[in-house]
Amino acid sequence: MASLEKHLIRRDHGLALLFTPPFDDGPRDPGYIKGYPPGLRENGGQYSHAAMCAIMAFAKSGAGDKAHDLFALLNPINHALTAAEADRYKVEPYVVAADVYSVALNVPPISICRPAVASGPIATD
């Protein structure tokens, strides 16, 4: 969890990245994720389902304050407090985006790829 906080949580942009740095033009082949541009979806962007698991991990480890802080950081309403922020967020402020771009080379930080929509039962434990 310390590595998550140190390397993957980007408080300045309100992001919790899946990993960093993104794969680009290198010799390593991680499979399909290298097909996405750097910072997009699973290739070094925010994969929100995993970020929610990090909130649960903090909570289950007894770090309730850190769980709360990460929840607040990812909460869509906190990405749309002004008209400019809402325009950048791209979806309604009550929708958690499934994927968030992280590399300004592709799009401005916090731009959203698609909303997360549950299509079936969700297990919470």
VMD Tcl script that builds the backbone (N, CA, C; Angstrom):
set m [mol new atoms 375]
animate dup $m
set s [atomselect $m all]
$s set {name element resname resid chain x y z} {
  {N N MET 1 A 0.830 -1.188 0.000}
  {CA C MET 1 A 0.000 0.000 0.000}
  {C C MET 1 A 0.875 1.253 0.000}
  {N N ALA 2 A 2.040 1.143 0.614}
  {CA C ALA 2 A 2.955 2.291 0.601}
  {C C ALA 2 A 3.430 2.586 -0.818}
  {N N SER 3 A 3.687 1.541 -1.605}
  {CA C SER 3 A 4.094 1.743 -2.998}
  {C C SER 3 A 2.971 2.356 -3.817}
  {N N LEU 4 A 1.744 1.937 -3.555}
  {CA C LEU 4 A 0.583 2.531 -4.227}
  {C C LEU 4 A 0.545 4.030 -3.966}
  {N N GLU 5 A 0.675 4.392 -2.694}
  {CA C GLU 5 A 0.636 5.818 -2.339}
  {C C GLU 5 A 1.796 6.592 -2.969}
  {N N LYS 6 A 2.968 6.003 -2.948}
  {CA C LYS 6 A 4.159 6.709 -3.427}
  {C C LYS 6 A 4.196 6.846 -4.949}
  {N N HIS 7 A 3.800 5.788 -5.656}
  {CA C HIS 7 A 4.011 5.760 -7.100}
  {C C HIS 7 A 2.756 5.912 -7.955}
  {N N LEU 8 A 1.596 5.573 -7.426}
  {CA C LEU 8 A 0.416 5.501 -8.286}
  {C C LEU 8 A -0.673 6.523 -8.001}
  {N N ILE 9 A -0.725 7.043 -6.799}
  {CA C ILE 9 A -1.758 8.039 -6.496}
  {C C ILE 9 A -1.226 9.411 -6.878}
  {N N ARG 10 A -1.902 10.051 -7.810}
  {CA C ARG 10 A -1.524 11.374 -8.305}
  {C C ARG 10 A -2.534 12.390 -7.795}
  {N N ARG 11 A -2.302 12.864 -6.602}
  {CA C ARG 11 A -3.250 13.789 -5.972}
  {C C ARG 11 A -3.440 15.071 -6.782}
  {N N ASP 12 A -2.383 15.511 -7.464}
  {CA C ASP 12 A -2.486 16.751 -8.234}
  {C C ASP 12 A -3.487 16.649 -9.384}
  {N N HIS 13 A -3.740 15.444 -9.869}
  {CA C HIS 13 A -4.706 15.242 -10.944}
  {C C HIS 13 A -5.911 14.415 -10.509}
  {N N GLY 14 A -5.953 13.995 -9.249}
  {CA C GLY 14 A -7.071 13.196 -8.768}
  {C C GLY 14 A -7.120 11.815 -9.386}
  {N N LEU 15 A -5.963 11.191 -9.534}
  {CA C LEU 15 A -5.866 9.891 -10.189}
  {C C LEU 15 A -5.240 8.841 -9.289}
  {N N ALA 16 A -5.633 7.593 -9.519}
  {CA C ALA 16 A -4.966 6.437 -8.935}
  {C C ALA 16 A -4.655 5.512 -10.110}
  {N N LEU 17 A -3.414 5.531 -10.559}
  {CA C LEU 17 A -3.016 4.800 -11.762}
  {C C LEU 17 A -2.962 3.302 -11.522}
  {N N LEU 18 A -3.135 2.542 -12.590}
  {CA C LEU 18 A -3.021 1.090 -12.499}
  {C C LEU 18 A -1.557 0.684 -12.362}
  {N N PHE 19 A -0.683 1.315 -13.114}
  {CA C PHE 19 A 0.764 1.148 -12.969}
  {C C PHE 19 A 1.455 2.306 -13.681}
  {N N THR 20 A 2.737 2.429 -13.443}
  {CA C THR 20 A 3.524 3.462 -14.107}
  {C C THR 20 A 4.958 2.976 -14.227}
  {N N PRO 21 A 5.670 3.322 -15.265}
  {CA C PRO 21 A 5.235 4.117 -16.411}
  {C C PRO 21 A 4.457 3.256 -17.394}
  {N N PRO 22 A 3.709 3.896 -18.288}
  {CA C PRO 22 A 2.983 3.130 -19.306}
  {C C PRO 22 A 3.957 2.456 -20.276}
  {N N PHE 23 A 3.514 1.375 -20.890}
  {CA C PHE 23 A 4.315 0.735 -21.930}
  {C C PHE 23 A 4.234 1.580 -23.193}
  {N N ASP 24 A 5.361 1.697 -23.885}
  {CA C ASP 24 A 5.396 2.462 -25.126}
  {C C ASP 24 A 6.223 1.659 -26.128}
  {N N ASP 25 A 7.218 2.259 -26.694}
  {CA C ASP 25 A 8.058 1.584 -27.685}
  {C C ASP 25 A 9.254 0.937 -27.010}
  {N N GLY 26 A 9.029 -0.142 -26.327}
  {CA C GLY 26 A 10.115 -0.831 -25.653}
  {C C GLY 26 A 10.118 -2.301 -26.026}
  {N N PRO 27 A 11.123 -3.030 -25.566}
  {CA C PRO 27 A 11.238 -4.446 -25.925}
  {C C PRO 27 A 10.241 -5.351 -25.190}
  {N N ARG 28 A 9.723 -4.903 -24.072}
  {CA C ARG 28 A 8.806 -5.748 -23.301}
  {C C ARG 28 A 7.430 -5.764 -23.951}
  {N N ASP 29 A 6.826 -6.953 -23.968}
  {CA C ASP 29 A 5.498 -7.086 -24.557}
  {C C ASP 29 A 4.529 -7.594 -23.491}
  {N N PRO 30 A 3.751 -6.690 -22.886}
  {CA C PRO 30 A 2.810 -7.097 -21.845}
  {C C PRO 30 A 1.502 -7.646 -22.406}
  {N N GLY 31 A 1.417 -7.790 -23.714}
  {CA C GLY 31 A 0.183 -8.289 -24.322}
  {C C GLY 31 A -0.680 -7.154 -24.847}
  {N N TYR 32 A -1.993 -7.361 -24.766}
  {CA C TYR 32 A -2.939 -6.438 -25.401}
  {C C TYR 32 A -2.841 -5.002 -24.899}
  {N N ILE 33 A -2.408 -4.790 -23.647}
  {CA C ILE 33 A -2.417 -3.416 -23.126}
  {C C ILE 33 A -1.445 -2.505 -23.870}
  {N N LYS 34 A -0.415 -3.074 -24.479}
  {CA C LYS 34 A 0.525 -2.257 -25.242}
  {C C LYS 34 A -0.133 -1.710 -26.511}
  {N N GLY 35 A -1.278 -2.259 -26.870}
  {CA C GLY 35 A -2.032 -1.754 -28.012}
  {C C GLY 35 A -2.695 -0.417 -27.736}
  {N N TYR 36 A -2.852 -0.068 -26.462}
  {CA C TYR 36 A -3.400 1.239 -26.098}
  {C C TYR 36 A -2.266 2.257 -26.039}
  {N N PRO 37 A -2.521 3.493 -26.441}
  {CA C PRO 37 A -1.488 4.525 -26.286}
  {C C PRO 37 A -1.112 4.691 -24.805}
  {N N PRO 38 A 0.100 5.137 -24.518}
  {CA C PRO 38 A 0.517 5.341 -23.125}
  {C C PRO 38 A -0.462 6.240 -22.369}
  {N N GLY 39 A -0.853 5.780 -21.178}
  {CA C GLY 39 A -1.763 6.558 -20.334}
  {C C GLY 39 A -3.228 6.326 -20.612}
  {N N LEU 40 A -3.537 5.424 -21.513}
  {CA C LEU 40 A -4.927 5.152 -21.876}
  {C C LEU 40 A -5.345 3.786 -21.356}
  {N N ARG 41 A -6.467 3.766 -20.676}
  {CA C ARG 41 A -7.049 2.544 -20.129}
  {C C ARG 41 A -6.036 1.788 -19.269}
  {N N GLU 42 A -5.893 0.482 -19.526}
  {CA C GLU 42 A -5.015 -0.325 -18.687}
  {C C GLU 42 A -3.530 -0.014 -18.883}
  {N N ASN 43 A -3.175 0.738 -19.911}
  {CA C ASN 43 A -1.765 1.054 -20.159}
  {C C ASN 43 A -1.338 2.318 -19.415}
  {N N GLY 44 A -1.375 2.245 -18.095}
  {CA C GLY 44 A -0.874 3.343 -17.278}
  {C C GLY 44 A -1.869 4.440 -16.990}
  {N N GLY 45 A -3.126 4.218 -17.311}
  {CA C GLY 45 A -4.165 5.175 -16.940}
  {C C GLY 45 A -4.794 4.755 -15.625}
  {N N GLN 46 A -5.897 5.384 -15.284}
  {CA C GLN 46 A -6.637 4.957 -14.095}
  {C C GLN 46 A -7.692 3.953 -14.525}
  {N N TYR 47 A -7.601 2.768 -13.992}
  {CA C TYR 47 A -8.602 1.730 -14.189}
  {C C TYR 47 A -9.415 1.749 -12.900}
  {N N SER 48 A -10.560 2.390 -12.944}
  {CA C SER 48 A -11.287 2.732 -11.718}
  {C C SER 48 A -11.707 1.531 -10.887}
  {N N HIS 49 A -11.988 0.390 -11.538}
  {CA C HIS 49 A -12.355 -0.787 -10.753}
  {C C HIS 49 A -11.214 -1.173 -9.810}
  {N N ALA 50 A -9.988 -1.119 -10.300}
  {CA C ALA 50 A -8.831 -1.426 -9.454}
  {C C ALA 50 A -8.643 -0.370 -8.377}
  {N N ALA 51 A -8.893 0.884 -8.720}
  {CA C ALA 51 A -8.763 1.961 -7.731}
  {C C ALA 51 A -9.751 1.762 -6.583}
  {N N MET 52 A -10.951 1.271 -6.901}
  {CA C MET 52 A -11.940 1.005 -5.847}
  {C C MET 52 A -11.472 -0.136 -4.948}
  {N N CYS 53 A -10.783 -1.102 -5.535}
  {CA C CYS 53 A -10.223 -2.185 -4.718}
  {C C CYS 53 A -9.161 -1.652 -3.765}
  {N N ALA 54 A -8.421 -0.639 -4.173}
  {CA C ALA 54 A -7.424 -0.028 -3.291}
  {C C ALA 54 A -8.103 0.643 -2.103}
  {N N ILE 55 A -9.254 1.259 -2.330}
  {CA C ILE 55 A -10.016 1.851 -1.217}
  {C C ILE 55 A -10.380 0.760 -0.224}
  {N N MET 56 A -10.890 -0.361 -0.736}
  {CA C MET 56 A -11.269 -1.473 0.146}
  {C C MET 56 A -10.058 -2.028 0.880}
  {N N ALA 57 A -8.914 -2.107 0.205}
  {CA C ALA 57 A -7.703 -2.628 0.846}
  {C C ALA 57 A -7.261 -1.731 1.993}
  {N N PHE 58 A -7.301 -0.414 1.780}
  {CA C PHE 58 A -6.974 0.500 2.878}
  {C C PHE 58 A -7.932 0.278 4.046}
  {N N ALA 59 A -9.218 0.189 3.754}
  {CA C ALA 59 A -10.216 0.022 4.814}
  {C C ALA 59 A -10.007 -1.284 5.572}
  {N N LYS 60 A -9.795 -2.372 4.843}
  {CA C LYS 60 A -9.625 -3.678 5.484}
  {C C LYS 60 A -8.326 -3.774 6.277}
  {N N SER 61 A -7.333 -2.949 5.921}
  {CA C SER 61 A -6.065 -2.979 6.656}
  {C C SER 61 A -6.092 -2.071 7.882}
  {N N GLY 62 A -7.236 -1.425 8.117}
  {CA C GLY 62 A -7.362 -0.547 9.273}
  {C C GLY 62 A -6.980 0.896 9.001}
  {N N ALA 63 A -6.673 1.215 7.744}
  {CA C ALA 63 A -6.284 2.584 7.381}
  {C C ALA 63 A -7.507 3.334 6.854}
  {N N GLY 64 A -8.476 3.523 7.735}
  {CA C GLY 64 A -9.729 4.164 7.353}
  {C C GLY 64 A -9.556 5.568 6.814}
  {N N ASP 65 A -8.641 6.335 7.395}
  {CA C ASP 65 A -8.408 7.697 6.902}
  {C C ASP 65 A -7.883 7.685 5.465}
  {N N LYS 66 A -6.999 6.731 5.165}
  {CA C LYS 66 A -6.469 6.638 3.803}
  {C C LYS 66 A -7.546 6.161 2.835}
  {N N ALA 67 A -8.401 5.251 3.291}
  {CA C ALA 67 A -9.521 4.806 2.455}
  {C C ALA 67 A -10.436 5.981 2.144}
  {N N HIS 68 A -10.738 6.767 3.153}
  {CA C HIS 68 A -11.594 7.943 2.960}
  {C C HIS 68 A -10.944 8.950 2.019}
  {N N ASP 69 A -9.655 9.201 2.200}
  {CA C ASP 69 A -8.951 10.162 1.346}
  {C C ASP 69 A -8.957 9.724 -0.117}
  {N N LEU 70 A -8.722 8.430 -0.361}
  {CA C LEU 70 A -8.723 7.937 -1.736}
  {C C LEU 70 A -10.134 7.972 -2.317}
  {N N PHE 71 A -11.131 7.640 -1.497}
  {CA C PHE 71 A -12.523 7.734 -1.956}
  {C C PHE 71 A -12.845 9.169 -2.366}
  {N N ALA 72 A -12.461 10.123 -1.543}
  {CA C ALA 72 A -12.722 11.534 -1.861}
  {C C ALA 72 A -11.973 11.957 -3.124}
  {N N LEU 73 A -10.750 11.476 -3.291}
  {CA C LEU 73 A -9.957 11.809 -4.467}
  {C C LEU 73 A -10.625 11.306 -5.748}
  {N N LEU 74 A -11.222 10.120 -5.687}
  {CA C LEU 74 A -11.823 9.501 -6.866}
  {C C LEU 74 A -13.293 9.851 -7.054}
  {N N ASN 75 A -13.923 10.390 -6.031}
  {CA C ASN 75 A -15.352 10.702 -6.084}
  {C C ASN 75 A -15.638 11.643 -7.254}
  {N N PRO 76 A -16.511 11.245 -8.174}
  {CA C PRO 76 A -16.751 12.067 -9.362}
  {C C PRO 76 A -17.214 13.484 -9.051}
  {N N ILE 77 A -17.947 13.673 -7.986}
  {CA C ILE 77 A -18.426 15.020 -7.679}
  {C C ILE 77 A -17.253 15.965 -7.432}
  {N N ASN 78 A -16.156 15.433 -6.906}
  {CA C ASN 78 A -14.982 16.269 -6.651}
  {C C ASN 78 A -14.189 16.583 -7.918}
  {N N HIS 79 A -14.583 15.986 -9.037}
  {CA C HIS 79 A -13.966 16.297 -10.326}
  {C C HIS 79 A -14.835 17.253 -11.133}
  {N N ALA 80 A -15.927 17.713 -10.542}
  {CA C ALA 80 A -16.859 18.572 -11.283}
  {C C ALA 80 A -17.390 19.699 -10.404}
  {N N LEU 81 A -16.524 20.279 -9.598}
  {CA C LEU 81 A -16.949 21.346 -8.690}
  {C C LEU 81 A -17.119 22.689 -9.392}
  {N N THR 82 A -16.492 22.843 -10.549}
  {CA C THR 82 A -16.656 24.066 -11.344}
  {C C THR 82 A -17.093 23.655 -12.752}
  {N N ALA 83 A -17.569 24.602 -13.524}
  {CA C ALA 83 A -17.986 24.310 -14.899}
  {C C ALA 83 A -16.812 23.791 -15.727}
  {N N ALA 84 A -15.637 24.372 -15.545}
  {CA C ALA 84 A -14.455 23.929 -16.295}
  {C C ALA 84 A -14.080 22.495 -15.932}
  {N N GLU 85 A -14.136 22.157 -14.640}
  {CA C GLU 85 A -13.828 20.793 -14.215}
  {C C GLU 85 A -14.859 19.815 -14.759}
  {N N ALA 86 A -16.123 20.193 -14.755}
  {CA C ALA 86 A -17.180 19.327 -15.286}
  {C C ALA 86 A -16.970 19.084 -16.778}
  {N N ASP 87 A -16.575 20.115 -17.514}
  {CA C ASP 87 A -16.295 19.952 -18.941}
  {C C ASP 87 A -15.136 18.989 -19.171}
  {N N ARG 88 A -14.124 19.073 -18.328}
  {CA C ARG 88 A -12.966 18.194 -18.459}
  {C C ARG 88 A -13.315 16.766 -18.066}
  {N N TYR 89 A -14.199 16.590 -17.086}
  {CA C TYR 89 A -14.553 15.247 -16.611}
  {C C TYR 89 A -15.330 14.467 -17.664}
  {N N LYS 90 A -16.116 15.129 -18.479}
  {CA C LYS 90 A -16.793 14.572 -19.650}
  {C C LYS 90 A -18.072 13.790 -19.376}
  {N N VAL 91 A -18.281 13.262 -18.190}
  {CA C VAL 91 A -19.527 12.552 -17.893}
  {C C VAL 91 A -20.180 13.191 -16.676}
  {N N GLU 92 A -21.384 12.777 -16.381}
  {CA C GLU 92 A -22.116 13.353 -15.263}
  {C C GLU 92 A -21.327 13.181 -13.965}
  {N N PRO 93 A -21.426 14.153 -13.058}
  {CA C PRO 93 A -20.639 14.094 -11.825}
  {C C PRO 93 A -21.130 13.055 -10.817}
  {N N TYR 94 A -22.129 12.274 -11.181}
  {CA C TYR 94 A -22.572 11.173 -10.324}
  {C C TYR 94 A -22.182 9.832 -10.944}
  {N N VAL 95 A -21.395 9.852 -12.010}
  {CA C VAL 95 A -20.965 8.645 -12.710}
  {C C VAL 95 A -19.471 8.439 -12.484}
  {N N VAL 96 A -19.101 7.249 -12.055}
  {CA C VAL 96 A -17.684 6.915 -11.930}
  {C C VAL 96 A -17.211 6.425 -13.289}
  {N N ALA 97 A -16.216 7.079 -13.834}
  {CA C ALA 97 A -15.666 6.668 -15.126}
  {C C ALA 97 A -14.873 5.380 -14.958}
  {N N ALA 98 A -15.044 4.457 -15.879}
  {CA C ALA 98 A -14.316 3.192 -15.808}
  {C C ALA 98 A -12.831 3.396 -16.057}
  {N N ASP 99 A -12.506 4.298 -16.968}
  {CA C ASP 99 A -11.121 4.541 -17.350}
  {C C ASP 99 A -10.866 6.034 -17.389}
  {N N VAL 100 A -9.718 6.440 -16.883}
  {CA C VAL 100 A -9.352 7.854 -16.914}
  {C C VAL 100 A -7.962 7.960 -17.530}
  {N N TYR 101 A -7.838 8.778 -18.557}
  {CA C TYR 101 A -6.561 9.000 -19.227}
  {C C TYR 101 A -5.595 9.693 -18.267}
  {N N SER 102 A -4.317 9.371 -18.392}
  {CA C SER 102 A -3.350 9.962 -17.465}
  {C C SER 102 A -2.204 10.695 -18.142}
  {N N VAL 103 A -2.079 10.613 -19.433}
  {CA C VAL 103 A -0.954 11.231 -20.124}
  {C C VAL 103 A -1.458 12.376 -20.980}
  {N N ALA 104 A -0.983 13.579 -20.703}
  {CA C ALA 104 A -1.435 14.773 -21.422}
  {C C ALA 104 A -1.116 14.697 -22.908}
  {N N LEU 105 A -0.173 13.859 -23.285}
  {CA C LEU 105 A 0.171 13.659 -24.683}
  {C C LEU 105 A -1.050 13.196 -25.480}
  {N N ASN 106 A -1.911 12.389 -24.852}
  {CA C ASN 106 A -3.095 11.868 -25.528}
  {C C ASN 106 A -4.288 12.795 -25.364}
  {N N VAL 107 A -4.548 13.181 -24.152}
  {CA C VAL 107 A -5.661 14.068 -23.827}
  {C C VAL 107 A -5.323 14.769 -22.527}
  {N N PRO 108 A -6.005 15.835 -22.164}
  {CA C PRO 108 A -5.730 16.465 -20.875}
  {C C PRO 108 A -5.990 15.481 -19.728}
  {N N PRO 109 A -5.238 15.561 -18.639}
  {CA C PRO 109 A -5.494 14.686 -17.501}
  {C C PRO 109 A -6.949 14.785 -17.063}
  {N N ILE 110 A -7.490 13.721 -16.589}
  {CA C ILE 110 A -8.840 13.577 -16.064}
  {C C ILE 110 A -9.878 13.401 -17.168}
  {N N SER 111 A -9.529 13.450 -18.427}
  {CA C SER 111 A -10.527 13.168 -19.448}
  {C C SER 111 A -10.966 11.721 -19.325}
  {N N ILE 112 A -12.209 11.506 -19.600}
  {CA C ILE 112 A -12.808 10.210 -19.338}
  {C C ILE 112 A -13.022 9.421 -20.612}
  {N N CYS 113 A -12.736 8.155 -20.556}
  {CA C CYS 113 A -12.931 7.287 -21.707}
  {C C CYS 113 A -14.379 6.814 -21.776}
  {N N ARG 114 A -14.896 6.259 -20.704}
  {CA C ARG 114 A -16.263 5.735 -20.707}
  {C C ARG 114 A -16.730 5.579 -19.270}
  {N N PRO 115 A -18.033 5.668 -19.051}
  {CA C PRO 115 A -18.532 5.479 -17.692}
  {C C PRO 115 A -18.540 4.008 -17.307}
  {N N ALA 116 A -18.407 3.758 -16.025}
  {CA C ALA 116 A -18.514 2.395 -15.516}
  {C C ALA 116 A -19.988 2.086 -15.316}
  {N N VAL 117 A -20.435 1.017 -15.912}
  {CA C VAL 117 A -21.834 0.632 -15.769}
  {C C VAL 117 A -21.864 -0.829 -15.368}
  {N N ALA 118 A -22.459 -1.118 -14.234}
  {CA C ALA 118 A -22.578 -2.495 -13.779}
  {C C ALA 118 A -23.715 -3.165 -14.532}
  {N N SER 119 A -23.455 -4.356 -15.056}
  {CA C SER 119 A -24.490 -5.050 -15.805}
  {C C SER 119 A -24.946 -6.322 -15.112}
  {N N GLY 120 A -24.489 -6.543 -13.914}
  {CA C GLY 120 A -24.879 -7.741 -13.190}
  {C C GLY 120 A -24.596 -7.566 -11.720}
  {N N PRO 121 A -24.736 -8.634 -10.942}
  {CA C PRO 121 A -24.490 -8.531 -9.502}
  {C C PRO 121 A -23.033 -8.184 -9.213}
  {N N ILE 122 A -22.827 -7.444 -8.155}
  {CA C ILE 122 A -21.488 -7.026 -7.760}
  {C C ILE 122 A -21.187 -7.597 -6.382}
  {N N ALA 123 A -20.093 -8.332 -6.266}
  {CA C ALA 123 A -19.686 -8.879 -4.973}
  {C C ALA 123 A -18.870 -7.837 -4.226}
  {N N THR 124 A -19.137 -7.672 -2.951}
  {CA C THR 124 A -18.404 -6.681 -2.171}
  {C C THR 124 A -17.452 -7.300 -1.165}
  {N N ASP 125 A -17.411 -8.606 -1.099}
  {CA C ASP 125 A -16.431 -9.219 -0.190}
  {C C ASP 125 A -15.955 -10.543 -0.692}
}
mol reanalyze $m
mol bondsrecalc $m
mol representation Tube
mol addrep $m
